Amino acid sequence: MDFYEVIEKRRTVRDFEAEEIADAVIERIILAALKAPTNDHMRDWHYIVVRDRETVVKLLDAIPKGISDEDMDKLIRDWNLDDSLQQECYRKAVPKQYRMLFEASAVIIPLLKQKTDILHPDNISHLNGFASIWCSIENLFLAAVAEGYGCNLRIPLGEESEYAREVLGYPDDYYMPCFIGIGKPKDNVPLPKQKDINVKDRIHWDRF
Ligand SMILES: Cc1cc2nc3c(=O)[nH]c(=O)nc-3n(C[C@H](O)[C@H](O)[C@H](O)COP(=O)(O)O)c2cc1C
């Protein structure tokens, strides 16, 4: 697939076919993830690929299984989501947080070695490791598309990541930035519209 076609096709997929994903495909995708730019040249990243159903159920247990209409309206208000397109994205995404991972062919947990307190960095460079793993995650998403698969992601809230650590047994000095669900996208599921952006409005030649 042409690179720009991969970029266009990459959308957050929250509805999957019930289909297995082969080890070799996962390996190619994660190899692509491991080629991403890195702040310290070490690429001290690990990816836990969870396919065992019992482990998936345990891993996702702390994630809310749905949301009431009232709570959804409250979330839209509390988070000041004024844009109608943005609201549509949240209304489509939030109720699927559990299901989009549960029904994925695999749940992938990226891990980075975090040496400083990510919530209280002394300066922005202390977030470089965190920034690097997101480059790696984007490589993974793009490679998944090139292989005919799709991904979603969830930022762990509350105790979800500590719970994941217990279930998966990853070491204390590793940090999990998100959950990733990967699988074959279901056909004909309408995706929220991406905001139209005119590139000419966002490029500033020589100065803003
Ligand atoms: C940093 C970051 C955090 C995100 N957190 C979540 C999340 O917790 N749950 C979710 O379903 N999607 C999450 N997403 C996916 C976005 O909702 C999605 O990328 C956005 O709606 C645009 O849609 P697209 O990816 O199909 O272009 C996140 C994306 C990013 C980059």
The ligand as an SDF file (V2000), in Angstrom:
LIG
                    3D

 31 33  0  0  0  0  0  0  0  0999 V2000
   -3.1520   10.9050   22.9470 C   0  0  0  0  0  0  0  0  0  0  0  0
   -4.4290   10.2450   22.4610 C   0  0  0  0  0  0  0  0  0  0  0  0
   -5.3360    9.7800   23.3950 C   0  0  0  0  0  0  0  0  0  0  0  0
   -6.4850    9.1250   22.9710 C   0  0  0  0  0  0  0  0  0  0  0  0
   -7.3110    8.5490   23.9110 N   0  0  0  0  0  0  0  0  0  0  0  0
   -8.3220    7.7780   23.5060 C   0  0  0  0  0  0  0  0  0  0  0  0
   -9.0880    7.0340   24.4630 C   0  0  0  0  0  0  0  0  0  0  0  0
   -8.8220    7.0550   25.6730 O   0  0  0  0  0  0  0  0  0  0  0  0
  -10.1220    6.2840   23.9890 N   0  0  0  0  0  0  0  0  0  0  0  0
  -10.4250    6.2230   22.6470 C   0  0  0  0  0  0  0  0  0  0  0  0
  -11.3760    5.5070   22.2860 O   0  0  0  0  0  0  0  0  0  0  0  0
   -9.7030    6.8950   21.7250 N   0  0  0  0  0  0  0  0  0  0  0  0
   -8.6550    7.6660   22.1190 C   0  0  0  0  0  0  0  0  0  0  0  0
   -7.8990    8.3100   21.1800 N   0  0  0  0  0  0  0  0  0  0  0  0
   -8.2480    8.2140   19.7590 C   0  0  0  0  0  0  0  0  0  0  0  0
   -8.9740    9.4580   19.2940 C   0  0  0  0  0  0  0  0  0  0  0  0
  -10.2830    9.4650   19.7890 O   0  0  0  0  0  0  0  0  0  0  0  0
   -8.9780    9.5090   17.7670 C   0  0  0  0  0  0  0  0  0  0  0  0
   -7.6650    9.4880   17.2940 O   0  0  0  0  0  0  0  0  0  0  0  0
   -9.6830   10.7600   17.2750 C   0  0  0  0  0  0  0  0  0  0  0  0
  -11.0510   10.6980   17.5510 O   0  0  0  0  0  0  0  0  0  0  0  0
   -9.5080   10.9580   15.7770 C   0  0  0  0  0  0  0  0  0  0  0  0
  -10.0290    9.8640   15.0760 O   0  0  0  0  0  0  0  0  0  0  0  0
   -9.1190    9.0390   14.0290 P   0  0  0  0  0  0  0  0  0  0  0  0
   -8.0120    8.4020   14.8390 O   0  0  0  0  0  0  0  0  0  0  0  0
  -10.0630    8.0190   13.4590 O   0  0  0  0  0  0  0  0  0  0  0  0
   -8.5940    9.9960   13.0380 O   0  0  0  0  0  0  0  0  0  0  0  0
   -6.7660    8.9890   21.5850 C   0  0  0  0  0  0  0  0  0  0  0  0
   -5.8470    9.5030   20.6530 C   0  0  0  0  0  0  0  0  0  0  0  0
   -4.6980   10.1030   21.0810 C   0  0  0  0  0  0  0  0  0  0  0  0
   -3.7060   10.5920   20.0590 C   0  0  0  0  0  0  0  0  0  0  0  0
  1  2  1  0
  2  3  1  0
  2 30  2  0
  3  4  2  0
  4  5  1  0
  4 28  1  0
  5  6  2  0
  6  7  1  0
  6 13  1  0
  7  8  2  0
  7  9  1  0
  9 10  1  0
 10 11  2  0
 10 12  1  0
 12 13  2  0
 13 14  1  0
 14 15  1  0
 14 28  1  0
 15 16  1  0
 16 17  1  0
 16 18  1  0
 18 19  1  0
 18 20  1  0
 20 21  1  0
 20 22  1  0
 22 23  1  0
 23 24  1  0
 24 25  2  0
 24 26  1  0
 24 27  1  0
 28 29  2  0
 29 30  1  0
 30 31  1  0
M  END
$$$$
